[in-house]
Amino acid sequence: MKNKDLFNLNPTEINIKNDGVAKIKTLLESDDLAIAEYELKTFVCEGEYHDGLKRF
């Protein structure tokens, strides 16, 4: 088994559209929507931050 087999999304098959940098901006272009979708799908949170999000 390889590390990539442990993830829900295979990191070798994902094109990081934002070059690993999250930005806050309006979603006017199709690339902007793709970046927002990628960030939401791959965002990892745990601990206190995760608990805070659950309260929302």
Biopython code that builds the backbone (N, CA, C, O; Angstrom):
import numpy as np
from Bio.PDB.StructureBuilder import StructureBuilder

atoms = [
    (1, "MET", "N", (0.850, -1.177, 0.000)),
    (1, "MET", "CA", (0.000, 0.000, 0.000)),
    (1, "MET", "C", (0.898, 1.244, 0.000)),
    (1, "MET", "O", (1.928, 1.285, 0.673)),
    (2, "LYS", "N", (0.492, 2.226, -0.751)),
    (2, "LYS", "CA", (1.225, 3.492, -0.831)),
    (2, "LYS", "C", (0.452, 4.581, -0.099)),
    (2, "LYS", "O", (-0.754, 4.466, 0.119)),
    (3, "ASN", "N", (1.166, 5.640, 0.277)),
    (3, "ASN", "CA", (0.522, 6.750, 0.988)),
    (3, "ASN", "C", (-0.690, 7.267, 0.241)),
    (3, "ASN", "O", (-1.722, 7.541, 0.855)),
    (4, "LYS", "N", (-0.585, 7.407, -1.080)),
    (4, "LYS", "CA", (-1.690, 7.964, -1.863)),
    (4, "LYS", "C", (-2.953, 7.112, -1.767)),
    (4, "LYS", "O", (-4.052, 7.608, -2.013)),
    (5, "ASP", "N", (-2.806, 5.830, -1.411)),
    (5, "ASP", "CA", (-3.958, 4.942, -1.274)),
    (5, "ASP", "C", (-4.737, 5.195, 0.013)),
    (5, "ASP", "O", (-5.856, 4.706, 0.164)),
    (6, "LEU", "N", (-4.161, 5.946, 0.935)),
    (6, "LEU", "CA", (-4.802, 6.209, 2.219)),
    (6, "LEU", "C", (-5.746, 7.397, 2.191)),
    (6, "LEU", "O", (-6.558, 7.556, 3.103)),
    (7, "PHE", "N", (-5.659, 8.238, 1.162)),
    (7, "PHE", "CA", (-6.446, 9.469, 1.089)),
    (7, "PHE", "C", (-7.740, 9.256, 0.319)),
    (7, "PHE", "O", (-7.804, 8.422, -0.585)),
    (8, "ASN", "N", (-8.773, 10.016, 0.682)),
    (8, "ASN", "CA", (-10.026, 9.993, -0.084)),
    (8, "ASN", "C", (-9.806, 10.474, -1.509)),
    (8, "ASN", "O", (-10.335, 9.897, -2.459)),
    (9, "LEU", "N", (-9.022, 11.535, -1.649)),
    (9, "LEU", "CA", (-8.669, 12.059, -2.965)),
    (9, "LEU", "C", (-7.195, 11.767, -3.203)),
    (9, "LEU", "O", (-6.349, 12.140, -2.390)),
    (10, "ASN", "N", (-6.889, 11.113, -4.290)),
    (10, "ASN", "CA", (-5.513, 10.766, -4.613)),
    (10, "ASN", "C", (-4.736, 12.042, -4.942)),
    (10, "ASN", "O", (-5.040, 12.698, -5.938)),
    (11, "PRO", "N", (-3.735, 12.412, -4.125)),
    (11, "PRO", "CA", (-3.013, 13.666, -4.358)),
    (11, "PRO", "C", (-2.231, 13.693, -5.670)),
    (11, "PRO", "O", (-1.888, 14.771, -6.154)),
    (12, "THR", "N", (-1.946, 12.543, -6.246)),
    (12, "THR", "CA", (-1.228, 12.522, -7.527)),
    (12, "THR", "C", (-2.148, 12.784, -8.711)),
    (12, "THR", "O", (-1.682, 13.010, -9.828)),
    (13, "GLU", "N", (-3.453, 12.755, -8.468)),
    (13, "GLU", "CA", (-4.416, 12.970, -9.551)),
    (13, "GLU", "C", (-5.116, 14.321, -9.458)),
    (13, "GLU", "O", (-5.987, 14.626, -10.273)),
    (14, "ILE", "N", (-4.743, 15.125, -8.479)),
    (14, "ILE", "CA", (-5.408, 16.413, -8.267)),
    (14, "ILE", "C", (-4.550, 17.542, -8.822)),
    (14, "ILE", "O", (-3.356, 17.628, -8.533)),
    (15, "ASN", "N", (-5.160, 18.394, -9.612)),
    (15, "ASN", "CA", (-4.495, 19.584, -10.116)),
    (15, "ASN", "C", (-4.796, 20.725, -9.156)),
    (15, "ASN", "O", (-5.942, 21.161, -9.048)),
    (16, "ILE", "N", (-3.774, 21.211, -8.458)),
    (16, "ILE", "CA", (-3.978, 22.288, -7.496)),
    (16, "ILE", "C", (-4.112, 23.601, -8.255)),
    (16, "ILE", "O", (-3.123, 24.192, -8.687)),
    (17, "LYS", "N", (-5.348, 24.039, -8.407)),
    (17, "LYS", "CA", (-5.635, 25.198, -9.240)),
    (17, "LYS", "C", (-5.181, 26.516, -8.623)),
    (17, "LYS", "O", (-5.007, 27.510, -9.328)),
    (18, "ASN", "N", (-4.990, 26.523, -7.303)),
    (18, "ASN", "CA", (-4.608, 27.773, -6.651)),
    (18, "ASN", "C", (-3.130, 27.769, -6.254)),
    (18, "ASN", "O", (-2.698, 28.634, -5.492)),
    (19, "ASP", "N", (-2.359, 26.820, -6.752)),
    (19, "ASP", "CA", (-0.930, 26.692, -6.432)),
    (19, "ASP", "C", (-0.682, 26.618, -4.933)),
    (19, "ASP", "O", (0.377, 27.025, -4.456)),
    (20, "GLY", "N", (-1.652, 26.101, -4.190)),
    (20, "GLY", "CA", (-1.489, 25.920, -2.756)),
    (20, "GLY", "C", (-1.696, 27.171, -1.924)),
    (20, "GLY", "O", (-1.399, 27.171, -0.729)),
    (21, "VAL", "N", (-2.206, 28.248, -2.538)),
    (21, "VAL", "CA", (-2.400, 29.510, -1.821)),
    (21, "VAL", "C", (-3.888, 29.856, -1.839)),
    (21, "VAL", "O", (-4.470, 30.062, -2.904)),
    (22, "ALA", "N", (-4.495, 29.918, -0.659)),
    (22, "ALA", "CA", (-5.906, 30.288, -0.565)),
    (22, "ALA", "C", (-6.034, 31.807, -0.597)),
    (22, "ALA", "O", (-5.255, 32.516, 0.040)),
    (23, "LYS", "N", (-7.016, 32.300, -1.339)),
    (23, "LYS", "CA", (-7.257, 33.737, -1.448)),
    (23, "LYS", "C", (-8.746, 34.004, -1.261)),
    (23, "LYS", "O", (-9.587, 33.174, -1.608)),
    (24, "ILE", "N", (-9.057, 35.164, -0.712)),
    (24, "ILE", "CA", (-10.450, 35.579, -0.579)),
    (24, "ILE", "C", (-10.748, 36.538, -1.722)),
    (24, "ILE", "O", (-10.106, 37.579, -1.857)),
    (25, "LYS", "N", (-11.729, 36.175, -2.544)),
    (25, "LYS", "CA", (-12.080, 37.015, -3.681)),
    (25, "LYS", "C", (-13.472, 36.658, -4.159)),
    (25, "LYS", "O", (-14.060, 35.681, -3.695)),
    (26, "THR", "N", (-13.995, 37.430, -5.069)),
    (26, "THR", "CA", (-15.300, 37.125, -5.637)),
    (26, "THR", "C", (-15.152, 35.978, -6.636)),
    (26, "THR", "O", (-14.073, 35.749, -7.182)),
    (27, "LEU", "N", (-16.236, 35.274, -6.861)),
    (27, "LEU", "CA", (-16.225, 34.118, -7.752)),
    (27, "LEU", "C", (-16.877, 34.501, -9.074)),
    (27, "LEU", "O", (-18.024, 34.140, -9.338)),
    (28, "LEU", "N", (-16.151, 35.224, -9.890)),
    (28, "LEU", "CA", (-16.709, 35.728, -11.138)),
    (28, "LEU", "C", (-16.333, 34.871, -12.347)),
    (28, "LEU", "O", (-17.084, 34.826, -13.322)),
    (29, "GLU", "N", (-15.223, 34.212, -12.306)),
    (29, "GLU", "CA", (-14.731, 33.442, -13.438)),
    (29, "GLU", "C", (-14.890, 31.948, -13.156)),
    (29, "GLU", "O", (-14.969, 31.539, -11.997)),
    (30, "SER", "N", (-14.935, 31.139, -14.205)),
    (30, "SER", "CA", (-15.074, 29.697, -14.007)),
    (30, "SER", "C", (-13.874, 29.124, -13.249)),
    (30, "SER", "O", (-14.030, 28.180, -12.475)),
    (31, "ASP", "N", (-12.686, 29.682, -13.460)),
    (31, "ASP", "CA", (-11.516, 29.224, -12.704)),
    (31, "ASP", "C", (-11.684, 29.522, -11.222)),
    (31, "ASP", "O", (-11.272, 28.726, -10.379)),
    (32, "ASP", "N", (-12.286, 30.664, -10.897)),
    (32, "ASP", "CA", (-12.523, 31.006, -9.504)),
    (32, "ASP", "C", (-13.429, 29.968, -8.840)),
    (32, "ASP", "O", (-13.191, 29.561, -7.703)),
    (33, "LEU", "N", (-14.464, 29.547, -9.558)),
    (33, "LEU", "CA", (-15.374, 28.540, -9.020)),
    (33, "LEU", "C", (-14.661, 27.207, -8.837)),
    (33, "LEU", "O", (-14.886, 26.516, -7.843)),
    (34, "ALA", "N", (-13.805, 26.842, -9.784)),
    (34, "ALA", "CA", (-13.050, 25.593, -9.675)),
    (34, "ALA", "C", (-12.106, 25.633, -8.482)),
    (34, "ALA", "O", (-11.944, 24.634, -7.782)),
    (35, "ILE", "N", (-11.489, 26.775, -8.251)),
    (35, "ILE", "CA", (-10.582, 26.924, -7.105)),
    (35, "ILE", "C", (-11.362, 26.821, -5.798)),
    (35, "ILE", "O", (-10.923, 26.140, -4.871)),
    (36, "ALA", "N", (-12.506, 27.483, -5.710)),
    (36, "ALA", "CA", (-13.322, 27.424, -4.493)),
    (36, "ALA", "C", (-13.792, 26.001, -4.232)),
    (36, "ALA", "O", (-13.779, 25.541, -3.090)),
    (37, "GLU", "N", (-14.207, 25.301, -5.282)),
    (37, "GLU", "CA", (-14.642, 23.910, -5.135)),
    (37, "GLU", "C", (-13.489, 23.034, -4.638)),
    (37, "GLU", "O", (-13.677, 22.201, -3.751)),
    (38, "TYR", "N", (-12.302, 23.223, -5.210)),
    (38, "TYR", "CA", (-11.129, 22.458, -4.781)),
    (38, "TYR", "C", (-10.819, 22.727, -3.309)),
    (38, "TYR", "O", (-10.565, 21.794, -2.547)),
    (39, "GLU", "N", (-10.838, 23.995, -2.911)),
    (39, "GLU", "CA", (-10.508, 24.341, -1.533)),
    (39, "GLU", "C", (-11.511, 23.738, -0.550)),
    (39, "GLU", "O", (-11.127, 23.283, 0.527)),
    (40, "LEU", "N", (-12.790, 23.733, -0.917)),
    (40, "LEU", "CA", (-13.793, 23.153, -0.030)),
    (40, "LEU", "C", (-13.673, 21.632, 0.047)),
    (40, "LEU", "O", (-13.884, 21.047, 1.109)),
    (41, "LYS", "N", (-13.336, 20.991, -1.069)),
    (41, "LYS", "CA", (-13.193, 19.537, -1.081)),
    (41, "LYS", "C", (-11.970, 19.065, -0.310)),
    (41, "LYS", "O", (-11.988, 17.981, 0.274)),
    (42, "THR", "N", (-10.915, 19.859, -0.302)),
    (42, "THR", "CA", (-9.652, 19.395, 0.266)),
    (42, "THR", "C", (-9.306, 20.039, 1.595)),
    (42, "THR", "O", (-8.264, 19.730, 2.174)),
    (43, "PHE", "N", (-10.159, 20.931, 2.095)),
    (43, "PHE", "CA", (-9.880, 21.617, 3.348)),
    (43, "PHE", "C", (-9.909, 20.622, 4.497)),
    (43, "PHE", "O", (-10.856, 19.846, 4.621)),
    (44, "VAL", "N", (-8.896, 20.637, 5.326)),
    (44, "VAL", "CA", (-8.803, 19.727, 6.468)),
    (44, "VAL", "C", (-8.827, 20.561, 7.742)),
    (44, "VAL", "O", (-8.055, 21.509, 7.888)),
    (45, "CYS", "N", (-9.702, 20.207, 8.649)),
    (45, "CYS", "CA", (-9.725, 20.888, 9.930)),
    (45, "CYS", "C", (-9.936, 19.853, 11.024)),
    (45, "CYS", "O", (-10.611, 18.844, 10.822)),
    (46, "GLU", "N", (-9.359, 20.112, 12.163)),
    (46, "GLU", "CA", (-9.510, 19.203, 13.293)),
    (46, "GLU", "C", (-9.372, 19.983, 14.592)),
    (46, "GLU", "O", (-9.060, 21.174, 14.576)),
    (47, "GLY", "N", (-9.602, 19.323, 15.701)),
    (47, "GLY", "CA", (-9.439, 19.961, 17.004)),
    (47, "GLY", "C", (-10.460, 21.051, 17.250)),
    (47, "GLY", "O", (-11.624, 20.920, 16.870)),
    (48, "GLU", "N", (-10.023, 22.131, 17.889)),
    (48, "GLU", "CA", (-10.910, 23.222, 18.270)),
    (48, "GLU", "C", (-11.528, 23.902, 17.058)),
    (48, "GLU", "O", (-12.697, 24.286, 17.099)),
    (49, "TYR", "N", (-10.783, 24.053, 16.008)),
    (49, "TYR", "CA", (-11.316, 24.687, 14.797)),
    (49, "TYR", "C", (-12.471, 23.855, 14.251)),
    (49, "TYR", "O", (-13.515, 24.395, 13.884)),
    (50, "HIS", "N", (-12.283, 22.553, 14.199)),
    (50, "HIS", "CA", (-13.337, 21.647, 13.715)),
    (50, "HIS", "C", (-14.580, 21.758, 14.603)),
    (50, "HIS", "O", (-15.701, 21.825, 14.100)),
    (51, "ASP", "N", (-14.377, 21.778, 15.921)),
    (51, "ASP", "CA", (-15.515, 21.896, 16.838)),
    (51, "ASP", "C", (-16.246, 23.222, 16.651)),
    (51, "ASP", "O", (-17.474, 23.272, 16.723)),
    (52, "GLY", "N", (-15.502, 24.282, 16.414)),
    (52, "GLY", "CA", (-16.112, 25.582, 16.159)),
    (52, "GLY", "C", (-16.961, 25.576, 14.902)),
    (52, "GLY", "O", (-18.045, 26.160, 14.888)),
    (53, "LEU", "N", (-16.492, 24.930, 13.849)),
    (53, "LEU", "CA", (-17.260, 24.844, 12.608)),
    (53, "LEU", "C", (-18.533, 24.041, 12.810)),
    (53, "LEU", "O", (-19.567, 24.357, 12.220)),
    (54, "LYS", "N", (-18.471, 23.021, 13.626)),
    (54, "LYS", "CA", (-19.674, 22.206, 13.877)),
    (54, "LYS", "C", (-20.754, 23.031, 14.576)),
    (54, "LYS", "O", (-21.943, 22.787, 14.374)),
    (55, "ARG", "N", (-20.355, 23.998, 15.390)),
    (55, "ARG", "CA", (-21.345, 24.841, 16.085)),
    (55, "ARG", "C", (-22.110, 25.727, 15.113)),
    (55, "ARG", "O", (-23.259, 26.082, 15.379)),
    (56, "PHE", "N", (-21.497, 26.090, 13.995)),
    (56, "PHE", "CA", (-22.194, 26.905, 12.995)),
    (56, "PHE", "C", (-23.279, 26.095, 12.350)),
    (56, "PHE", "O", (-23.988, 26.597, 11.477)),
]
sb = StructureBuilder()
sb.init_structure("model")
sb.init_model(0)
sb.init_chain("A")
sb.init_seg("    ")
for serial, (resi, resn, name, xyz) in enumerate(atoms, 1):
    if name == "N":
        sb.init_residue(resn, " ", resi, " ")
    sb.init_atom(name, np.array(xyz, "f"), 0.0, 1.0, " ", f" {name:<3s}", serial, name[0])
structure = sb.get_structure()
